[in-house]
């Protein structure tokens, strides 16, 4: 998805952003009518609550709805340690 790649390149310019990935139906290429794009942004740190972090990154011009999750590096490592499914399914975009 070209729009995802272009948006990702802009977001990666933020010095706090470490990685951007997708998961869910688009990552597994099983999207269909009504599918949303599930996006993960991994940041070094954040002073914002988990619920508010995505506001500064949220893409307003995507052709499909976006479910955006922003995790700090520390939170992501904890999810990996717990074996959470999202950490195994995410497909990271090229830098």
N, CA, C and O atoms as CSV, one atom per row, in Angstrom:
chain,resi,resn,atom,element,x,y,z
A,1,UNK,N,N,0.850,-1.172,0.000
A,1,UNK,CA,C,0.000,0.000,0.000
A,1,UNK,C,C,0.902,1.243,0.000
A,1,UNK,O,O,1.596,1.534,0.974
A,2,UNK,N,N,0.864,1.951,-1.109
A,2,UNK,CA,C,1.739,3.111,-1.303
A,2,UNK,C,C,1.539,4.185,-0.229
A,2,UNK,O,O,2.508,4.754,0.274
A,3,UNK,N,N,0.297,4.454,0.112
A,3,UNK,CA,C,0.010,5.496,1.096
A,3,UNK,C,C,0.628,5.158,2.457
A,3,UNK,O,O,1.082,6.054,3.168
A,4,UNK,N,N,0.650,3.882,2.821
A,4,UNK,CA,C,1.272,3.441,4.073
A,4,UNK,C,C,2.777,3.688,4.031
A,4,UNK,O,O,3.354,4.179,5.002
A,5,UNK,N,N,3.397,3.358,2.938
A,5,UNK,CA,C,4.836,3.546,2.783
A,5,UNK,C,C,5.216,5.025,2.874
A,5,UNK,O,O,6.172,5.384,3.561
A,6,UNK,N,N,4.470,5.871,2.184
A,6,UNK,CA,C,4.750,7.316,2.206
A,6,UNK,C,C,4.553,7.901,3.602
A,6,UNK,O,O,5.375,8.687,4.072
A,7,UNK,N,N,3.468,7.519,4.258
A,7,UNK,CA,C,3.201,7.986,5.623
A,7,UNK,C,C,4.296,7.490,6.561
A,7,UNK,O,O,4.786,8.247,7.400
A,8,UNK,N,N,4.682,6.224,6.424
A,8,UNK,CA,C,5.723,5.647,7.263
A,8,UNK,C,C,7.045,6.375,7.136
A,8,UNK,O,O,7.743,6.575,8.129
A,9,UNK,N,N,7.397,6.776,5.916
A,9,UNK,CA,C,8.647,7.512,5.711
A,9,UNK,C,C,8.618,8.856,6.440
A,9,UNK,O,O,9.633,9.280,6.994
A,10,UNK,N,N,7.470,9.527,6.443
A,10,UNK,CA,C,7.343,10.798,7.168
A,10,UNK,C,C,7.455,10.573,8.676
A,10,UNK,O,O,8.160,11.308,9.366
A,11,UNK,N,N,6.763,9.565,9.179
A,11,UNK,CA,C,6.745,9.293,10.616
A,11,UNK,C,C,8.137,8.894,11.109
A,11,UNK,O,O,8.527,9.261,12.218
A,12,UNK,N,N,8.885,8.148,10.298
A,12,UNK,CA,C,10.215,7.697,10.707
A,12,UNK,C,C,11.207,8.849,10.883
A,12,UNK,O,O,12.281,8.652,11.452
A,13,UNK,N,N,10.866,10.033,10.410
A,13,UNK,CA,C,11.729,11.199,10.604
A,13,UNK,C,C,11.686,11.701,12.045
A,13,UNK,O,O,12.575,12.436,12.477
A,14,UNK,N,N,10.663,11.308,12.779
A,14,UNK,CA,C,10.557,11.686,14.195
A,14,UNK,C,C,11.644,10.935,14.953
A,14,UNK,O,O,11.700,9.708,14.867
A,15,UNK,N,N,12.510,11.629,15.693
A,15,UNK,CA,C,13.622,10.956,16.373
A,15,UNK,C,C,13.198,9.958,17.454
A,15,UNK,O,O,14.001,9.114,17.851
A,16,UNK,N,N,11.971,10.035,17.930
A,16,UNK,CA,C,11.509,9.084,18.943
A,16,UNK,C,C,11.000,7.776,18.340
A,16,UNK,O,O,10.897,6.768,19.039
A,17,UNK,N,N,10.683,7.791,17.045
A,17,UNK,CA,C,10.123,6.602,16.391
A,17,UNK,C,C,11.236,5.619,16.042
A,17,UNK,O,O,12.208,5.963,15.369
A,18,UNK,N,N,11.068,4.393,16.516
A,18,UNK,CA,C,12.044,3.338,16.246
A,18,UNK,C,C,11.629,2.471,15.060
A,18,UNK,O,O,12.445,2.165,14.191
A,19,UNK,N,N,10.359,2.077,15.029
A,19,UNK,CA,C,9.870,1.179,13.982
A,19,UNK,C,C,8.385,1.393,13.775
A,19,UNK,O,O,7.676,1.893,14.647
A,20,UNK,N,N,7.935,0.997,12.586
A,20,UNK,CA,C,6.511,1.013,12.254
A,20,UNK,C,C,6.194,-0.346,11.649
A,20,UNK,O,O,6.938,-0.857,10.812
A,21,UNK,N,N,5.083,-0.922,12.083
A,21,UNK,CA,C,4.699,-2.225,11.550
A,21,UNK,C,C,3.207,-2.345,11.384
A,21,UNK,O,O,2.441,-1.519,11.879
A,22,UNK,N,N,2.799,-3.393,10.674
A,22,UNK,CA,C,1.385,-3.692,10.525
A,22,UNK,C,C,1.130,-5.118,11.001
A,22,UNK,O,O,2.023,-5.965,10.989
A,23,UNK,N,N,-0.093,-5.359,11.414
A,23,UNK,CA,C,-0.511,-6.698,11.820
A,23,UNK,C,C,-1.965,-6.869,11.416
A,23,UNK,O,O,-2.581,-5.934,10.905
A,24,UNK,N,N,-2.506,-8.025,11.634
A,24,UNK,CA,C,-3.906,-8.256,11.290
A,24,UNK,C,C,-4.095,-8.617,9.835
A,24,UNK,O,O,-3.201,-9.174,9.197
A,25,UNK,N,N,-5.276,-8.293,9.311
A,25,UNK,CA,C,-5.670,-8.770,7.980
A,25,UNK,C,C,-4.775,-8.240,6.858
A,25,UNK,O,O,-4.485,-8.980,5.918
A,26,UNK,N,N,-4.338,-7.008,6.926
A,26,UNK,CA,C,-3.466,-6.492,5.864
A,26,UNK,C,C,-2.082,-7.129,5.918
A,26,UNK,O,O,-1.481,-7.388,4.876
A,27,UNK,N,N,-1.577,-7.379,7.107
A,27,UNK,CA,C,-0.265,-8.020,7.236
A,27,UNK,C,C,-0.293,-9.444,6.707
A,27,UNK,O,O,0.686,-9.921,6.134
A,28,UNK,N,N,-1.420,-10.120,6.901
A,28,UNK,CA,C,-1.534,-11.507,6.438
A,28,UNK,C,C,-2.145,-11.591,5.033
A,28,UNK,O,O,-2.396,-12.683,4.523
A,29,UNK,N,N,-2.376,-10.439,4.423
A,29,UNK,CA,C,-2.948,-10.329,3.075
A,29,UNK,C,C,-4.305,-11.029,2.970
A,29,UNK,O,O,-4.617,-11.674,1.969
A,30,UNK,N,N,-5.106,-10.880,4.043
A,30,UNK,CA,C,-6.454,-11.448,4.064
A,30,UNK,C,C,-7.506,-10.358,4.251
A,30,UNK,O,O,-8.613,-10.619,4.722
A,31,UNK,N,N,-7.140,-9.126,3.873
A,31,UNK,CA,C,-8.079,-8.021,4.031
A,31,UNK,C,C,-9.256,-8.177,3.087
A,31,UNK,O,O,-9.165,-8.819,2.041
A,32,UNK,N,N,-10.347,-7.580,3.481
A,32,UNK,CA,C,-11.556,-7.626,2.664
A,32,UNK,C,C,-12.358,-6.353,2.875
A,32,UNK,O,O,-11.897,-5.408,3.515
A,33,UNK,N,N,-13.549,-6.346,2.333
A,33,UNK,CA,C,-14.422,-5.186,2.495
A,33,UNK,C,C,-14.634,-4.946,3.987
A,33,UNK,O,O,-14.997,-5.863,4.725
A,34,UNK,N,N,-14.409,-3.725,4.420
A,34,UNK,CA,C,-14.600,-3.381,5.824
A,34,UNK,C,C,-13.381,-3.589,6.707
A,34,UNK,O,O,-13.424,-3.269,7.895
A,35,UNK,N,N,-12.298,-4.116,6.154
A,35,UNK,CA,C,-11.083,-4.316,6.965
A,35,UNK,C,C,-10.458,-2.975,7.314
A,35,UNK,O,O,-10.476,-2.037,6.517
A,36,UNK,N,N,-9.908,-2.901,8.509
A,36,UNK,CA,C,-9.129,-1.723,8.872
A,36,UNK,C,C,-7.648,-2.101,8.819
A,36,UNK,O,O,-7.298,-3.280,8.773
A,37,UNK,N,N,-6.796,-1.093,8.825
A,37,UNK,CA,C,-5.361,-1.304,8.798
A,37,UNK,C,C,-4.850,-1.192,10.230
A,37,UNK,O,O,-4.962,-0.136,10.853
A,38,UNK,N,N,-4.293,-2.272,10.748
A,38,UNK,CA,C,-3.767,-2.302,12.112
A,38,UNK,C,C,-2.289,-1.936,12.076
A,38,UNK,O,O,-1.483,-2.639,11.465
A,39,UNK,N,N,-1.935,-0.830,12.735
A,39,UNK,CA,C,-0.582,-0.293,12.689
A,39,UNK,C,C,-0.011,-0.193,14.094
A,39,UNK,O,O,-0.698,0.196,15.038
A,40,UNK,N,N,1.271,-0.555,14.212
A,40,UNK,CA,C,2.021,-0.415,15.463
A,40,UNK,C,C,3.155,0.565,15.219
A,40,UNK,O,O,3.875,0.458,14.227
A,41,UNK,N,N,3.311,1.512,16.117
A,41,UNK,CA,C,4.480,2.381,16.109
A,41,UNK,C,C,5.227,2.118,17.401
A,41,UNK,O,O,4.647,2.150,18.486
A,42,UNK,N,N,6.500,1.863,17.276
A,42,UNK,CA,C,7.359,1.636,18.430
A,42,UNK,C,C,8.179,2.905,18.644
A,42,UNK,O,O,8.898,3.347,17.747
A,43,UNK,N,N,8.067,3.491,19.845
A,43,UNK,CA,C,8.795,4.722,20.169
A,43,UNK,C,C,9.770,4.474,21.313
A,43,UNK,O,O,9.587,3.551,22.106
A,44,UNK,N,N,10.795,5.297,21.391
A,44,UNK,CA,C,11.793,5.148,22.456
A,44,UNK,C,C,11.155,5.329,23.828
A,44,UNK,O,O,11.394,4.549,24.750
A,45,UNK,N,N,10.342,6.366,23.943
A,45,UNK,CA,C,9.681,6.670,25.215
A,45,UNK,C,C,8.510,7.605,24.938
A,45,UNK,O,O,8.392,8.164,23.848
A,46,UNK,N,N,7.653,7.767,25.929
A,46,UNK,CA,C,6.530,8.682,25.793
A,46,UNK,C,C,6.043,9.109,27.163
A,46,UNK,O,O,6.000,8.307,28.096
A,47,UNK,N,N,5.679,10.368,27.279
A,47,UNK,CA,C,5.080,10.890,28.509
A,47,UNK,C,C,3.556,10.835,28.443
A,47,UNK,O,O,2.875,11.067,29.442
A,48,UNK,N,N,3.026,10.525,27.258
A,48,UNK,CA,C,1.584,10.444,27.058
A,48,UNK,C,C,1.051,9.093,27.529
A,48,UNK,O,O,1.786,8.106,27.564
A,49,UNK,N,N,-0.221,9.056,27.890
A,49,UNK,CA,C,-0.855,7.788,28.224
A,49,UNK,C,C,-0.969,6.954,26.941
A,49,UNK,O,O,-0.949,7.499,25.838
A,50,UNK,N,N,-1.088,5.650,27.092
A,50,UNK,CA,C,-1.196,4.757,25.936
A,50,UNK,C,C,-2.337,5.191,25.016
A,50,UNK,O,O,-2.193,5.166,23.794
A,51,UNK,N,N,-3.455,5.585,25.595
A,51,UNK,CA,C,-4.647,5.949,24.829
A,51,UNK,C,C,-4.449,7.228,24.014
A,51,UNK,O,O,-5.122,7.406,22.999
A,52,UNK,N,N,-3.562,8.108,24.419
A,52,UNK,CA,C,-3.393,9.405,23.748
A,52,UNK,C,C,-2.195,9.465,22.796
A,52,UNK,O,O,-2.078,10.411,22.016
A,53,UNK,N,N,-1.327,8.492,22.849
A,53,UNK,CA,C,-0.091,8.547,22.048
A,53,UNK,C,C,-0.318,8.621,20.551
A,53,UNK,O,O,0.431,9.293,19.842
A,54,UNK,N,N,-1.323,7.951,20.072
A,54,UNK,CA,C,-1.539,7.888,18.632
A,54,UNK,C,C,-1.999,9.188,18.001
A,54,UNK,O,O,-1.937,9.334,16.780
A,55,UNK,N,N,-2.457,10.129,18.801
A,55,UNK,CA,C,-3.012,11.372,18.274
A,55,UNK,C,C,-2.010,12.097,17.380
A,55,UNK,O,O,-2.376,12.590,16.313
A,56,UNK,N,N,-0.763,12.166,17.801
A,56,UNK,CA,C,0.228,12.924,17.016
A,56,UNK,C,C,0.637,12.220,15.727
A,56,UNK,O,O,1.183,12.854,14.823
A,57,UNK,N,N,0.380,10.915,15.633
A,57,UNK,CA,C,0.796,10.150,14.461
A,57,UNK,C,C,-0.359,9.756,13.535
A,57,UNK,O,O,-0.126,9.344,12.399
A,58,UNK,N,N,-1.583,9.878,14.008
A,58,UNK,CA,C,-2.714,9.299,13.288
A,58,UNK,C,C,-2.834,9.841,11.863
A,58,UNK,O,O,-2.863,11.055,11.664
A,59,UNK,N,N,-2.906,8.944,10.867
A,59,UNK,CA,C,-3.028,9.373,9.469
A,59,UNK,C,C,-4.476,9.724,9.135
A,59,UNK,O,O,-5.379,8.910,9.327
A,60,UNK,N,N,-4.689,10.922,8.642
A,60,UNK,CA,C,-6.046,11.367,8.343
A,60,UNK,C,C,-6.448,11.122,6.890
A,60,UNK,O,O,-7.620,11.263,6.542
A,61,UNK,N,N,-5.498,10.759,6.048
A,61,UNK,CA,C,-5.787,10.665,4.616
A,61,UNK,C,C,-5.665,9.248,4.056
A,61,UNK,O,O,-5.412,9.079,2.863
A,62,UNK,N,N,-5.840,8.235,4.893
A,62,UNK,CA,C,-5.764,6.849,4.418
A,62,UNK,C,C,-7.083,6.435,3.787
A,62,UNK,O,O,-8.142,6.915,4.192
A,63,UNK,N,N,-7.030,5.546,2.796
A,63,UNK,CA,C,-8.258,5.109,2.131
A,63,UNK,C,C,-9.070,4.096,2.941
A,63,UNK,O,O,-10.191,3.760,2.561
A,64,UNK,N,N,-8.515,3.610,4.053
A,64,UNK,CA,C,-9.218,2.669,4.933
A,64,UNK,C,C,-9.057,3.156,6.374
A,64,UNK,O,O,-8.120,3.900,6.666
A,65,UNK,N,N,-9.953,2.750,7.278
A,65,UNK,CA,C,-9.788,3.116,8.686
A,65,UNK,C,C,-8.501,2.512,9.244
A,65,UNK,O,O,-8.065,1.444,8.814
A,66,UNK,N,N,-7.901,3.213,10.209
A,66,UNK,CA,C,-6.646,2.770,10.810
A,66,UNK,C,C,-6.836,2.570,12.307
A,66,UNK,O,O,-7.390,3.427,12.997
A,67,UNK,N,N,-6.369,1.430,12.796
A,67,UNK,CA,C,-6.304,1.163,14.232
A,67,UNK,C,C,-4.834,1.297,14.585
A,67,UNK,O,O,-4.025,0.443,14.222
A,68,UNK,N,N,-4.482,2.373,15.298
A,68,UNK,CA,C,-3.088,2.716,15.563
A,68,UNK,C,C,-2.741,2.484,17.030
A,68,UNK,O,O,-3.385,3.031,17.925
A,69,UNK,N,N,-1.718,1.669,17.263
A,69,UNK,CA,C,-1.225,1.396,18.615
A,69,UNK,C,C,0.210,1.890,18.713
A,69,UNK,O,O,1.044,1.564,17.868
A,70,UNK,N,N,0.497,2.678,19.746
A,70,UNK,CA,C,1.848,3.217,19.925
A,70,UNK,C,C,2.389,2.691,21.240
A,70,UNK,O,O,1.857,2.990,22.309
A,71,UNK,N,N,3.460,1.900,21.150
A,71,UNK,CA,C,4.103,1.299,22.315
A,71,UNK,C,C,5.489,1.887,22.517
A,71,UNK,O,O,6.184,2.205,21.552
A,72,UNK,N,N,5.882,2.028,23.764
A,72,UNK,CA,C,7.264,2.392,24.045
A,72,UNK,C,C,8.125,1.137,23.884
A,72,UNK,O,O,7.621,0.014,23.885
A,73,UNK,N,N,9.404,1.352,23.750
A,73,UNK,CA,C,10.342,0.236,23.615
A,73,UNK,C,C,10.235,-0.705,24.813
A,73,UNK,O,O,10.250,-1.926,24.654
A,74,UNK,N,N,10.127,-0.139,25.997
A,74,UNK,CA,C,10.010,-0.938,27.222
A,74,UNK,C,C,8.727,-1.768,27.237
A,74,UNK,O,O,8.752,-2.943,27.603
A,75,UNK,N,N,7.611,-1.164,26.841
A,75,UNK,CA,C,6.338,-1.887,26.798
A,75,UNK,C,C,6.391,-3.026,25.777
A,75,UNK,O,O,5.873,-4.114,26.030
A,76,UNK,N,N,7.015,-2.774,24.628
A,76,UNK,CA,C,7.098,-3.798,23.592
A,76,UNK,C,C,7.925,-4.994,24.069
A,76,UNK,O,O,7.561,-6.146,23.831
A,77,UNK,N,N,9.038,-4.707,24.741
A,77,UNK,CA,C,9.876,-5.799,25.274
A,77,UNK,C,C,9.088,-6.644,26.269
A,77,UNK,O,O,9.244,-7.864,26.314
A,78,UNK,N,N,8.251,-6.002,27.058
A,78,UNK,CA,C,7.419,-6.733,28.013
A,78,UNK,C,C,6.415,-7.630,27.274
A,78,UNK,O,O,6.205,-8.779,27.663
A,79,UNK,N,N,5.801,-7.104,26.214
A,79,UNK,CA,C,4.869,-7.899,25.420
A,79,UNK,C,C,5.578,-9.099,24.792
A,79,UNK,O,O,5.026,-10.199,24.756
A,80,UNK,N,N,6.796,-8.888,24.301
A,80,UNK,CA,C,7.572,-9.999,23.720
A,80,UNK,C,C,7.868,-11.059,24.772
A,80,UNK,O,O,7.738,-12.257,24.518
A,81,UNK,N,N,8.263,-10.609,25.944
A,81,UNK,CA,C,8.581,-11.537,27.032
A,81,UNK,C,C,7.356,-12.359,27.424
A,81,UNK,O,O,7.470,-13.537,27.764
A,82,UNK,N,N,6.181,-11.725,27.371
A,82,UNK,CA,C,4.930,-12.412,27.704
A,82,UNK,C,C,4.437,-13.294,26.560
A,82,UNK,O,O,3.472,-14.040,26.726
A,83,UNK,N,N,5.083,-13.215,25.410
A,83,UNK,CA,C,4.692,-14.028,24.263
A,83,UNK,C,C,3.402,-13.582,23.603
A,83,UNK,O,O,2.682,-14.400,23.029
A,84,UNK,N,N,3.103,-12.292,23.678
A,84,UNK,CA,C,1.853,-11.779,23.099
A,84,UNK,C,C,1.826,-11.972,21.590
A,84,UNK,O,O,2.840,-11.803,20.912
A,85,UNK,N,N,0.686,-12.319,21.088
A,85,UNK,CA,C,0.492,-12.632,19.675
A,85,UNK,C,C,0.917,-11.489,18.749
A,85,UNK,O,O,1.518,-11.732,17.702
A,86,UNK,N,N,0.614,-10.269,19.123
A,86,UNK,CA,C,0.935,-9.123,18.273
A,86,UNK,C,C,2.429,-9.061,17.965
A,86,UNK,O,O,2.814,-8.678,16.860
A,87,UNK,N,N,3.263,-9.428,18.915
A,87,UNK,CA,C,4.714,-9.347,18.698
A,87,UNK,C,C,5.201,-10.385,17.692
A,87,UNK,O,O,6.265,-10.227,17.093
A,88,UNK,N,N,4.432,-11.428,17.513
A,88,UNK,CA,C,4.802,-12.480,16.559
A,88,UNK,C,C,4.220,-12.208,15.173
A,88,UNK,O,O,4.773,-12.659,14.169
A,89,UNK,N,N,3.112,-11.476,15.112
A,89,UNK,CA,C,2.417,-11.248,13.850
A,89,UNK,C,C,2.836,-9.977,13.122
A,89,UNK,O,O,2.624,-9.860,11.915
A,90,UNK,N,N,3.423,-9.035,13.830
A,90,UNK,CA,C,3.727,-7.743,13.217
A,90,UNK,C,C,4.749,-7.906,12.085
A,90,UNK,O,O,5.723,-8.650,12.200
A,91,UNK,N,N,4.493,-7.196,11.008
A,91,UNK,CA,C,5.431,-7.119,9.885
A,91,UNK,C,C,5.973,-5.698,9.868
A,91,UNK,O,O,5.237,-4.745,9.610
A,92,UNK,N,N,7.261,-5.565,10.144
A,92,UNK,CA,C,7.876,-4.233,10.224
A,92,UNK,C,C,8.119,-3.674,8.824
A,92,UNK,O,O,8.549,-4.388,7.919
A,93,UNK,N,N,7.838,-2.397,8.670
A,93,UNK,CA,C,8.097,-1.726,7.397
A,93,UNK,C,C,9.597,-1.481,7.268
A,93,UNK,O,O,10.289,-1.329,8.275
A,94,UNK,N,N,10.104,-1.440,6.037
A,94,UNK,CA,C,11.517,-1.107,5.859
A,94,UNK,C,C,11.783,0.319,6.316
A,94,UNK,O,O,10.911,1.184,6.231
A,95,UNK,N,N,12.973,0.546,6.791
A,95,UNK,CA,C,13.319,1.906,7.280
A,95,UNK,C,C,13.635,2.825,6.159
A,95,UNK,O,O,13.944,3.994,6.387
